[in-house]
Amino acid sequence: MTRIYKILGREEWDRAKAIGRFDGSAVDLADGYIHFSTAAQAQETARRHFEGQGDLVVLELDTDDLGPGVKWEPSRGGDLFAHLYGSFDTEHVLAVHEAPLGEDGVPALGDLS
């Protein structure tokens, strides 16, 4: 069991909940897979890709629930990141965490471990 996290806009999450499935954000759709971070990687992901963006949430999922579409692949600095080749049902989301903007403009993810 490995917990992974997806940072996205609340509006995207609301749309996914309405249909029962998350197909990916714009960058995910362009890259062909859904990007995830581990708890240790999530704050840096927020800093690099979500600075200045408000109204974000962080979805917590377990790789075991997502099946064989999850691949661990190298990304920045050679770190392995979870990529899901496909969609996931919203019922697999274990928790939804708030991600308010900190004073530095970076979403504050709190303790995800």
The 8 nearest C-alpha neighbors of each residue, nearest first, counted from 0:
[[1, 63, 61, 62, 2, 64, 3, 60],
 [2, 0, 61, 62, 3, 63, 60, 37],
 [3, 1, 61, 60, 62, 59, 0, 37],
 [2, 4, 37, 60, 36, 59, 35, 61],
 [3, 5, 59, 36, 35, 58, 37, 57],
 [4, 6, 35, 58, 57, 7, 36, 59],
 [7, 5, 57, 56, 58, 4, 55, 8],
 [8, 6, 55, 56, 5, 57, 9, 11],
 [7, 9, 55, 11, 10, 54, 56, 12],
 [8, 10, 12, 55, 11, 56, 54, 13],
 [9, 11, 13, 8, 12, 14, 54, 7],
 [12, 10, 14, 8, 9, 13, 15, 7],
 [11, 13, 9, 15, 10, 14, 16, 8],
 [12, 14, 10, 16, 15, 11, 9, 17],
 [15, 13, 17, 11, 12, 16, 10, 18],
 [14, 16, 21, 12, 20, 17, 18, 13],
 [17, 15, 19, 13, 18, 14, 89, 12],
 [16, 18, 14, 15, 19, 13, 20, 12],
 [17, 19, 15, 16, 20, 14, 21, 89],
 [20, 18, 16, 89, 17, 88, 15, 21],
 [19, 21, 88, 15, 89, 18, 87, 22],
 [22, 20, 15, 87, 86, 23, 88, 89],
 [21, 23, 86, 20, 87, 85, 24, 28],
 [24, 22, 27, 33, 21, 28, 25, 86],
 [23, 25, 27, 26, 28, 22, 7, 11],
 [24, 26, 28, 27, 29, 23, 30, 22],
 [27, 25, 29, 28, 24, 30, 23, 33],
 [28, 26, 33, 24, 30, 23, 32, 29],
 [27, 29, 31, 25, 26, 30, 23, 24],
 [28, 30, 26, 27, 31, 25, 32, 24],
 [31, 29, 27, 28, 32, 26, 33, 25],
 [30, 32, 28, 29, 27, 84, 33, 85],
 [33, 31, 84, 27, 83, 30, 82, 34],
 [32, 34, 27, 83, 82, 23, 84, 35],
 [33, 35, 82, 27, 32, 81, 83, 5],
 [36, 34, 5, 81, 4, 82, 3, 80],
 [37, 35, 41, 4, 40, 3, 80, 81],
 [36, 38, 3, 40, 39, 41, 4, 2],
 [37, 39, 111, 41, 40, 112, 36, 3],
 [38, 40, 37, 41, 42, 36, 112, 111],
 [41, 39, 37, 36, 38, 43, 42, 44],
 [40, 42, 44, 36, 38, 43, 39, 37],
 [43, 41, 45, 44, 40, 46, 108, 39],
 [42, 44, 46, 45, 41, 40, 47, 39],
 [45, 43, 41, 47, 42, 46, 48, 40],
 [46, 44, 49, 42, 43, 48, 47, 106],
 [45, 47, 43, 50, 105, 44, 48, 49],
 [48, 46, 44, 45, 43, 49, 50, 42],
 [47, 49, 45, 44, 46, 50, 43, 52],
 [48, 50, 45, 52, 46, 47, 51, 105],
 [51, 49, 105, 46, 52, 104, 48, 45],
 [52, 50, 104, 105, 49, 53, 100, 106],
 [53, 51, 49, 50, 54, 55, 100, 106],
 [52, 54, 55, 100, 51, 99, 106, 8],
 [55, 53, 9, 8, 99, 56, 52, 98],
 [56, 54, 8, 9, 98, 7, 53, 97],
 [55, 57, 97, 98, 96, 7, 9, 6],
 [56, 58, 6, 96, 5, 95, 4, 97],
 [57, 59, 95, 5, 4, 94, 92, 96],
 [60, 58, 4, 94, 93, 92, 3, 95],
 [61, 59, 92, 3, 93, 2, 4, 91],
 [60, 62, 2, 63, 1, 64, 3, 0],
 [61, 63, 65, 64, 1, 2, 0, 60],
 [62, 64, 61, 65, 0, 66, 1, 67],
 [65, 63, 62, 61, 66, 91, 60, 0],
 [66, 64, 62, 63, 87, 69, 68, 67],
 [65, 67, 68, 64, 63, 69, 62, 83],
 [66, 68, 69, 65, 70, 63, 83, 84],
 [67, 69, 84, 83, 66, 70, 85, 65],
 [70, 68, 83, 67, 82, 81, 84, 66],
 [69, 71, 82, 81, 72, 68, 83, 67],
 [72, 70, 81, 80, 79, 82, 69, 73],
 [71, 73, 79, 80, 70, 74, 81, 82],
 [74, 72, 79, 77, 78, 80, 75, 71],
 [73, 75, 77, 78, 79, 76, 72, 80],
 [76, 74, 77, 78, 73, 79, 80, 72],
 [75, 77, 78, 74, 73, 79, 80, 72],
 [76, 78, 73, 74, 75, 79, 72, 80],
 [79, 77, 73, 76, 74, 75, 80, 72],
 [78, 80, 73, 72, 71, 74, 77, 81],
 [81, 79, 71, 72, 36, 73, 82, 78],
 [80, 82, 71, 35, 70, 69, 36, 72],
 [83, 81, 34, 70, 33, 69, 32, 35],
 [84, 82, 69, 33, 32, 68, 85, 70],
 [85, 83, 32, 68, 82, 69, 33, 31],
 [84, 86, 83, 32, 68, 87, 22, 33],
 [85, 87, 22, 21, 20, 88, 23, 84],
 [88, 86, 21, 20, 89, 65, 22, 85],
 [87, 89, 20, 90, 19, 91, 21, 86],
 [88, 90, 20, 19, 91, 92, 16, 87],
 [89, 91, 88, 92, 19, 93, 20, 87],
 [92, 90, 89, 88, 93, 60, 64, 87],
 [93, 91, 60, 90, 89, 94, 59, 58],
 [92, 94, 59, 60, 91, 95, 58, 61],
 [95, 93, 59, 92, 58, 96, 60, 57],
 [94, 96, 58, 57, 59, 56, 97, 93],
 [97, 95, 57, 56, 94, 58, 98, 108],
 [96, 98, 56, 99, 57, 55, 95, 108],
 [99, 97, 108, 56, 107, 55, 106, 96],
 [100, 98, 106, 107, 97, 101, 53, 54],
 [101, 99, 106, 105, 104, 107, 53, 98],
 [100, 102, 104, 103, 105, 107, 106, 99],
 [101, 103, 104, 100, 105, 106, 107, 99],
 [102, 104, 101, 105, 100, 106, 51, 50],
 [105, 103, 51, 101, 102, 100, 50, 106],
 [104, 106, 50, 101, 46, 100, 103, 51],
 [105, 107, 100, 99, 98, 101, 45, 108],
 [108, 106, 98, 101, 99, 109, 100, 105],
 [109, 107, 98, 106, 42, 110, 97, 111],
 [108, 110, 107, 111, 98, 97, 42, 96],
 [109, 111, 112, 108, 38, 107, 96, 39],
 [112, 110, 38, 109, 108, 39, 41, 59],
 [111, 38, 110, 39, 2, 37, 109, 3]]
